[in-house]
Amino acid sequence: MLNSARQLKSIYEINTAVYLNRLSRKHGTRITFASIPESELVRIARFGCDSVWLMGVWQRSPFGANLALHDTSLMSEIHRVLPDFTRKDMLGSAYAIRGYQVDDAFGGEEQLITLRTRLARHGLKLILDFVPNHTAFDHRWTSTHSNYYIHGRLRDRLRHRTWYRRRAKHFIACGRDPQFDPWPDVAQLNAFSNAYRHASIETLLHIASLCDGVRCDMAMLMLGDVFQKTWGSRAGARPHKEYWGTVISATRTAFPNFIFIAESYWDTQRVLVSQGFDYCYDKDIYDHLVAGNPTAAAERVASTKDIAAHLLHFLENHDEPRAATVFSHSMHRTAIRYITRLPGPCLWHDGEFEGFRVKLPVHIGRGPDEQVDTAIDALYHSELQR
């Protein structure tokens, strides 16, 4: 049963850097958290949203930004979506976090706290990111608390040169999803490390003092079965208690109404809910809508009735293509109506209501100028705006 104080119906995701840059260009002056126009908050609330997820507010990694500049595949994508790209547009990945301090470029912690108060006046909660699986390699922990991380040996480094990086006397593993090659800009944290679990709790308590909830990146990677299968003996002995059960319980002792949202795949939603998550991504419904397969969507809904109120649905987010490029106009309307009638909350993405078409890498701080698609704009107004 969902705690009523933690119930959400509609989340509005904002790519913080891109959003503030767009507002700054629109108004001809630098916009930070403190100077976001009130009309923007009113606009979001009028679409029935009751929370705002500010994606990418934390300090990013200069080391990661430099790696990105030398990633030919990534840079090709960036130049395709932003032909006038310059070096100052490269911030580094929003998920290669150097430190959980609010970036001064956006206004810093003080301005974020003030914005949270302003959001609350419009009935909007504030959601921020938490990345449990990894940090940037230039996070201070890689030097001061190497015991928080997964280590390899010299032979591992020699066998897989791109899977480990040397920090001081240690070879720290690059973060990874077991289905893909490692991410070169991030260091793999150890879900089985009691020391790291305590550090996670401290981090979450700090975040909880600034906002109403967290969207937890790749949350299923920290599940005991998944982590053990991915890292084996390198992770050490598996604790009796699950990572999420430990850190969520400790956070809620201090902040009982703090909201936990899981980015989740591989049909792990049920176990994540059992460990304390309020909401979990349900990408299966999205995939069935994209494929135009209502039968499969109905079967998915029927199979998840017991956790239906905990499932979060979307037509796009920063990881998926823009909805305007995926759905025809008629299917777009059908998809909106479908997910808004499901028991769980919906996630909307900044620019989705306007029909923006460019999917941006999370490494850059500016997007191209895009024209509003009047037909899609009218569609969302008619379906969502109150």
Backbone torsions as a table, in degrees:
resi	resn	phi	psi	omega
1	MET	NA	128.6	179.3
2	LEU	-70.4	136.2	171.0
3	ASN	-65.6	125.7	-174.9
4	SER	-60.1	-31.8	179.9
5	ALA	-71.1	-15.4	-178.9
6	ARG	-108.3	9.5	-179.0
7	GLN	-75.0	135.3	175.8
8	LEU	-125.0	151.6	176.2
9	LYS	-118.7	-24.8	-175.4
10	SER	-161.9	123.8	-176.9
11	ILE	-111.9	135.8	179.4
12	TYR	-111.2	111.3	-178.6
13	GLU	-86.7	131.9	177.8
14	ILE	-122.9	125.8	168.2
15	ASN	-76.4	102.2	-166.7
16	THR	-55.4	-50.7	-175.9
17	ALA	-62.9	-46.0	-177.8
18	VAL	-66.9	-41.4	-179.2
19	TYR	-62.8	-48.7	-179.7
20	LEU	-65.9	-35.2	176.7
21	ASN	-64.7	-42.9	-179.8
22	ARG	-64.5	-42.2	177.4
23	LEU	-64.4	-38.6	-179.9
24	SER	-62.6	-42.4	178.7
25	ARG	-67.4	-39.3	-179.2
26	LYS	-63.8	-40.6	-174.4
27	HIS	-97.6	-4.9	176.6
28	GLY	69.8	24.2	178.1
29	THR	-154.6	157.5	-178.5
30	ARG	-68.9	123.6	178.3
31	ILE	-105.5	128.3	173.2
32	THR	-121.7	-174.8	-179.3
33	PHE	-53.0	-39.1	-175.0
34	ALA	-69.4	-25.6	-173.1
35	SER	-111.4	12.6	172.5
36	ILE	-59.7	124.5	-177.6
37	PRO	-59.5	143.8	178.7
38	GLU	-59.1	-31.9	-179.7
39	SER	-60.2	-29.6	178.2
40	GLU	-66.6	-41.9	-179.7
41	LEU	-68.7	-38.7	176.8
42	VAL	-61.9	-44.1	-179.2
43	ARG	-59.1	-45.7	-179.0
44	ILE	-64.2	-43.9	-179.4
45	ALA	-64.6	-34.3	-178.5
46	ARG	-67.9	-18.3	175.4
47	PHE	-85.6	10.8	176.7
48	GLY	83.9	9.9	179.6
49	CYS	-75.9	144.1	176.0
50	ASP	-121.8	10.3	176.1
51	SER	-158.1	152.4	177.8
52	VAL	-124.2	125.7	175.2
53	TRP	-100.2	109.5	175.3
54	LEU	-87.7	100.8	-177.6
55	MET	-83.3	128.9	172.0
56	GLY	85.1	40.2	-179.4
57	VAL	-88.8	-15.7	-171.8
58	TRP	-82.6	164.6	179.0
59	GLN	-63.1	129.5	-178.8
60	ARG	-96.0	172.9	-169.9
61	SER	-97.3	115.7	171.9
62	PRO	-59.0	-36.8	177.0
63	PHE	-60.8	-45.2	179.3
64	GLY	-66.2	-37.9	178.2
65	ALA	-62.0	-41.2	179.0
66	ASN	-65.8	-40.3	175.9
67	LEU	-60.4	-42.6	-178.3
68	ALA	-61.2	-38.8	179.8
69	LEU	-63.4	-22.0	-178.9
70	HIS	-105.4	9.4	177.3
71	ASP	-92.6	103.4	-172.0
72	THR	-63.0	-37.3	179.6
73	SER	-66.4	-47.2	179.1
74	LEU	-62.8	-45.2	-178.1
75	MET	-65.2	-32.8	175.4
76	SER	-63.2	-42.3	177.8
77	GLU	-64.8	-43.2	-179.0
78	ILE	-62.5	-44.7	179.6
79	HIS	-66.4	-28.6	178.0
80	ARG	-69.0	-43.0	-177.0
81	VAL	-87.2	-21.0	-178.6
82	LEU	-137.1	78.5	-173.6
83	PRO	-58.4	-27.1	-179.8
84	ASP	-97.1	27.1	178.9
85	PHE	-52.8	138.6	171.0
86	THR	-129.0	166.5	-176.5
87	ARG	-56.4	-34.5	-177.6
88	LYS	-69.7	-14.2	176.5
89	ASP	-76.7	-16.7	-178.0
90	MET	-85.2	113.0	178.8
91	LEU	-102.1	-19.3	-168.6
92	GLY	91.4	160.2	-175.7
93	SER	-61.3	139.4	174.0
94	ALA	-65.0	-13.7	-178.0
95	TYR	-110.5	13.2	167.0
96	ALA	-110.2	84.4	-169.9
97	ILE	-89.6	125.5	177.9
98	ARG	-84.3	-30.2	179.1
99	GLY	-169.2	146.9	179.5
100	TYR	-85.1	57.0	170.7
101	GLN	-117.7	139.2	-178.6
102	VAL	-66.2	130.7	-177.1
103	ASP	-60.7	128.2	179.3
104	ASP	-61.9	-26.3	179.8
105	ALA	-62.0	-25.2	-179.9
106	PHE	-94.4	-8.4	-179.3
107	GLY	122.7	-8.2	176.1
108	GLY	75.2	-179.1	-174.1
109	GLU	-63.2	-42.3	-176.9
110	GLU	-60.2	-44.7	180.0
111	GLN	-68.9	-33.2	177.5
112	LEU	-64.3	-40.9	178.6
113	ILE	-62.1	-41.1	178.0
114	THR	-64.8	-42.1	178.5
115	LEU	-62.2	-39.3	178.5
116	ARG	-58.5	-40.9	177.9
117	THR	-64.0	-41.0	178.9
118	ARG	-65.8	-41.7	177.9
119	LEU	-60.2	-42.1	-178.4
120	ALA	-60.9	-32.6	178.5
121	ARG	-63.4	-23.7	179.0
122	HIS	-101.9	13.7	179.4
123	GLY	73.6	25.3	-176.7
124	LEU	-110.8	123.9	172.9
125	LYS	-82.7	160.9	-179.6
126	LEU	-111.9	125.4	177.8
127	ILE	-113.5	136.9	176.6
128	LEU	-124.8	174.2	-179.7
129	ASP	-86.8	146.8	163.8
130	PHE	-134.2	128.6	-177.1
131	VAL	-114.8	95.6	-172.6
132	PRO	-78.9	-24.7	-169.6
133	ASN	-81.1	-24.7	-173.4
134	HIS	-161.0	163.6	170.0
135	THR	-126.7	170.8	168.9
136	ALA	-65.1	157.8	178.0
137	PHE	-71.7	-19.0	176.2
138	ASP	-97.9	15.0	167.1
139	HIS	-66.2	141.3	-175.7
140	ARG	-59.8	-27.6	-178.8
141	TRP	-59.6	-32.2	-177.2
142	THR	-63.4	-22.4	177.2
143	SER	-99.4	-35.4	-172.6
144	THR	-97.9	-24.2	-176.5
145	HIS	-139.8	62.7	-177.7
146	SER	-63.6	-19.0	178.8
147	ASN	-68.9	-7.9	175.6
148	TYR	-77.8	-12.8	-167.2
149	TYR	-113.5	163.0	171.0
150	ILE	-80.1	130.1	-179.6
151	HIS	-109.4	155.1	169.0
152	GLY	-120.6	-178.0	176.8
153	ARG	-111.3	171.7	-179.5
154	LEU	-56.8	-39.3	-179.0
155	ARG	-65.6	-32.1	175.8
156	ASP	-65.9	-43.5	178.7
157	ARG	-62.4	-40.6	-179.5
158	LEU	-70.5	-34.5	-179.6
159	ARG	-75.6	-38.5	-178.2
160	HIS	-130.8	83.4	-171.5
161	ARG	-64.7	-27.2	-178.6
162	THR	-93.5	3.6	-177.7
163	TRP	-98.5	-12.1	-177.5
164	TYR	-138.7	150.1	173.4
165	ARG	-129.7	145.3	-179.8
166	ARG	-85.2	128.8	172.4
167	ARG	-129.6	113.2	-175.4
168	ALA	56.4	-119.8	-176.3
169	LYS	-94.8	5.8	-170.2
170	HIS	-118.5	152.2	170.1
171	PHE	-104.6	105.5	-177.0
172	ILE	-95.0	134.8	-178.8
173	ALA	-70.3	145.1	170.8
174	CYS	-74.0	145.7	178.8
175	GLY	-62.0	148.1	-179.2
176	ARG	-155.4	152.7	163.1
177	ASP	-97.7	127.7	-172.5
178	PRO	-61.5	-14.4	-179.5
179	GLN	-88.2	-4.1	-176.1
180	PHE	-136.7	170.5	173.3
181	ASP	-66.0	155.6	179.7
182	PRO	-60.3	154.4	173.4
183	TRP	-84.7	120.7	-171.0
184	PRO	-73.4	-15.8	-173.7
185	ASP	-97.6	2.6	-176.1
186	VAL	-132.8	151.7	-177.7
187	ALA	-103.4	133.8	-173.8
188	GLN	-78.3	116.8	174.8
189	LEU	-78.9	158.4	-174.4
190	ASN	-106.9	107.1	-179.0
191	ALA	-62.2	-21.5	-178.2
192	PHE	-91.3	-4.6	-179.3
193	SER	-80.2	118.7	177.9
194	ASN	-62.6	-35.5	178.3
195	ALA	-63.0	-43.2	178.5
196	TYR	-67.3	-36.9	178.0
197	ARG	-59.0	-42.3	177.4
198	HIS	-63.7	-40.2	178.0
199	ALA	-65.9	-36.0	176.0
200	SER	-60.9	-44.4	179.8
201	ILE	-62.2	-45.1	178.2
202	GLU	-60.7	-41.3	178.4
203	THR	-63.5	-45.3	-178.9
204	LEU	-66.1	-36.1	177.2
205	LEU	-64.4	-37.9	175.6
206	HIS	-64.5	-47.8	179.9
207	ILE	-61.0	-42.0	-177.6
208	ALA	-64.3	-21.4	176.6
209	SER	-75.9	-11.7	-175.0
210	LEU	-109.4	-16.0	-171.9
211	CYS	-152.9	-174.2	-175.6
212	ASP	-103.5	-9.9	-179.1
213	GLY	-178.1	171.0	180.0
214	VAL	-128.7	143.6	167.0
215	ARG	-97.4	117.4	-173.0
216	CYS	-95.2	114.2	-175.6
217	ASP	-64.7	130.4	175.0
218	MET	45.8	51.3	-171.8
219	ALA	-60.1	-32.3	-175.2
220	MET	-68.6	-18.1	179.0
221	LEU	-65.8	-19.6	-177.7
222	MET	-93.5	-1.2	175.5
223	LEU	-66.3	141.0	-173.8
224	GLY	-54.5	-46.0	-178.5
225	ASP	-63.9	-42.7	-178.9
226	VAL	-67.1	-45.5	-176.7
227	PHE	-65.5	-40.9	180.0
228	GLN	-65.2	-40.4	179.0
229	LYS	-66.1	-35.8	-177.7
230	THR	-73.7	-42.8	-168.9
231	TRP	-113.8	-13.9	174.8
232	GLY	54.2	-135.6	-174.9
233	SER	-67.3	-20.3	179.4
234	ARG	-63.0	-23.2	-179.4
235	ALA	-83.3	-13.1	-177.0
236	GLY	81.0	-166.2	-176.8
237	ALA	-68.0	138.2	179.5
238	ARG	-80.0	124.2	178.7
239	PRO	-65.5	157.8	178.2
240	HIS	-68.1	-37.9	-179.5
241	LYS	-91.1	143.7	177.5
242	GLU	-71.1	150.8	177.1
243	TYR	-53.8	-52.9	-174.4
244	TRP	-67.0	-40.2	177.4
245	GLY	-59.2	-37.3	-179.5
246	THR	-69.9	-50.9	-172.4
247	VAL	-78.0	-33.3	177.9
248	ILE	-68.4	-44.2	179.2
249	SER	-59.6	-44.3	-179.1
250	ALA	-66.5	-38.9	179.1
251	THR	-66.3	-40.3	-177.1
252	ARG	-74.8	-17.0	173.7
253	THR	-63.2	-38.7	179.3
254	ALA	-89.5	-32.6	-176.7
255	PHE	-132.1	81.5	-171.8
256	PRO	-59.0	-27.9	-175.7
257	ASN	-100.5	14.2	-178.3
258	PHE	-72.4	134.0	-172.1
259	ILE	-95.1	134.0	175.3
260	PHE	-115.9	123.5	179.4
261	ILE	-119.0	129.2	-177.1
262	ALA	-104.6	125.6	160.5
263	GLU	-73.8	116.4	-169.0
264	SER	-140.5	140.2	177.3
265	TYR	-138.3	-178.6	174.6
266	TRP	64.4	29.0	177.0
267	ASP	58.8	39.5	179.9
268	THR	-98.8	6.3	-173.6
269	GLN	-61.6	-40.3	-175.3
270	ARG	-64.0	-43.1	-179.2
271	VAL	-70.9	-34.8	178.1
272	LEU	-66.6	-39.9	176.1
273	VAL	-62.6	-40.3	-179.4
274	SER	-64.9	-22.8	-179.7
275	GLN	-94.4	3.1	171.5
276	GLY	122.0	-3.9	179.9
277	PHE	-71.2	139.7	175.9
278	ASP	-79.7	-40.0	-175.6
279	TYR	-140.8	148.1	177.9
280	CYS	-136.4	139.1	172.4
281	TYR	-53.1	139.2	168.6
282	ASP	-121.7	84.4	-177.2
283	LYS	-71.3	-19.2	-179.5
284	ASP	-58.4	-43.9	179.4
285	ILE	-62.0	-43.9	177.2
286	TYR	-56.9	-48.3	-178.0
287	ASP	-61.2	-39.4	179.9
288	HIS	-68.7	-36.6	177.6
289	LEU	-67.2	-42.2	177.9
290	VAL	-61.6	-39.2	-179.1
291	ALA	-77.3	-7.9	-177.4
292	GLY	65.5	41.7	-175.6
293	ASN	-118.4	81.6	-177.3
294	PRO	-65.0	-28.8	179.3
295	THR	-64.3	-46.2	179.1
296	ALA	-65.0	-37.7	177.8
297	ALA	-62.7	-43.6	179.5
298	ALA	-63.9	-39.0	178.2
299	GLU	-65.4	-38.8	177.8
300	ARG	-64.4	-44.5	178.9
301	VAL	-60.1	-44.4	-179.1
302	ALA	-64.0	-34.8	-176.2
303	SER	-80.1	-10.3	-177.2
304	THR	-120.0	23.8	-177.5
305	LYS	-58.3	-33.6	-176.0
306	ASP	-69.6	-21.3	179.3
307	ILE	-123.1	19.0	-172.3
308	ALA	-55.7	-39.3	-177.4
309	ALA	-70.1	-14.7	-178.2
310	HIS	-96.2	-3.3	-174.1
311	LEU	-94.4	131.7	-175.7
312	LEU	-103.7	127.2	-174.5
313	HIS	-116.4	152.3	-175.5
314	PHE	-154.3	160.9	172.2
315	LEU	-110.5	-12.8	170.6
316	GLU	-166.3	162.0	167.6
317	ASN	-157.8	-173.1	-173.4
318	HIS	-67.0	-15.2	179.5
319	ASP	-93.2	-14.0	-175.1
320	GLU	-110.5	160.0	175.2
321	PRO	-60.2	155.1	176.1
322	ARG	-61.5	137.1	-177.3
323	ALA	-58.7	-33.1	-179.0
324	ALA	-64.1	-21.7	179.3
325	THR	-94.7	-6.8	-173.8
326	VAL	-107.4	-40.6	-173.3
327	PHE	-107.0	138.0	167.6
328	SER	-66.5	166.4	-176.9
329	HIS	-60.1	-45.3	-178.3
330	SER	-67.4	-40.2	179.1
331	MET	-69.7	-31.7	178.1
332	HIS	-60.2	-47.5	178.6
333	ARG	-61.4	-44.4	179.7
334	THR	-60.5	-42.6	-178.0
335	ALA	-66.8	-40.8	176.8
336	ILE	-59.0	-49.1	-178.1
337	ARG	-63.8	-36.3	-178.6
338	TYR	-63.7	-52.8	-174.4
339	ILE	-73.6	-27.5	179.9
340	THR	-75.8	-12.6	177.9
341	ARG	-98.0	-3.2	175.4
342	LEU	-79.1	156.3	-174.3
343	PRO	-64.4	-34.4	-176.0
344	GLY	-81.2	173.9	-178.7
345	PRO	-74.7	164.5	175.5
346	CYS	-107.8	150.2	174.0
347	LEU	-113.9	122.8	176.3
348	TRP	-111.8	153.7	-172.5
349	HIS	-117.8	133.1	179.3
350	ASP	-51.8	128.0	-176.7
351	GLY	96.8	-16.6	-179.6
352	GLU	-65.0	-42.9	-177.9
353	PHE	-65.7	-26.2	-179.6
354	GLU	-90.1	-4.4	179.4
355	GLY	77.9	26.7	176.9
356	PHE	-61.2	147.7	-170.0
357	ARG	-117.8	-10.1	-173.5
358	VAL	-96.4	117.9	174.4
359	LYS	-83.7	120.8	-173.7
360	LEU	-99.1	135.8	168.8
361	PRO	-59.9	146.8	-177.0
362	VAL	-77.8	7.6	-177.9
363	HIS	-90.6	-17.2	-171.3
364	ILE	-109.2	155.5	-174.8
365	GLY	-105.3	9.0	-178.6
366	ARG	-147.6	142.1	174.3
367	GLY	-112.8	170.1	177.3
368	PRO	-73.8	160.3	171.9
369	ASP	-69.9	126.9	179.0
370	GLU	-123.7	143.3	178.3
371	GLN	-85.4	144.4	175.8
372	VAL	-69.1	131.9	172.9
373	ASP	-83.6	106.6	-171.0
374	THR	-62.7	-32.9	-179.6
375	ALA	-68.7	-43.4	178.9
376	ILE	-70.2	-39.6	176.6
377	ASP	-56.7	-45.9	179.2
378	ALA	-66.0	-36.2	179.8
379	LEU	-61.0	-50.2	-179.1
380	TYR	-67.5	-35.9	176.0
381	HIS	-61.7	-42.1	-177.4
382	SER	-72.3	-30.9	-175.9
383	GLU	-88.6	-30.0	-171.2
384	LEU	-118.4	-34.0	-168.5
385	GLN	-71.7	139.3	-178.1
386	ARG	-107.9	NA	NA
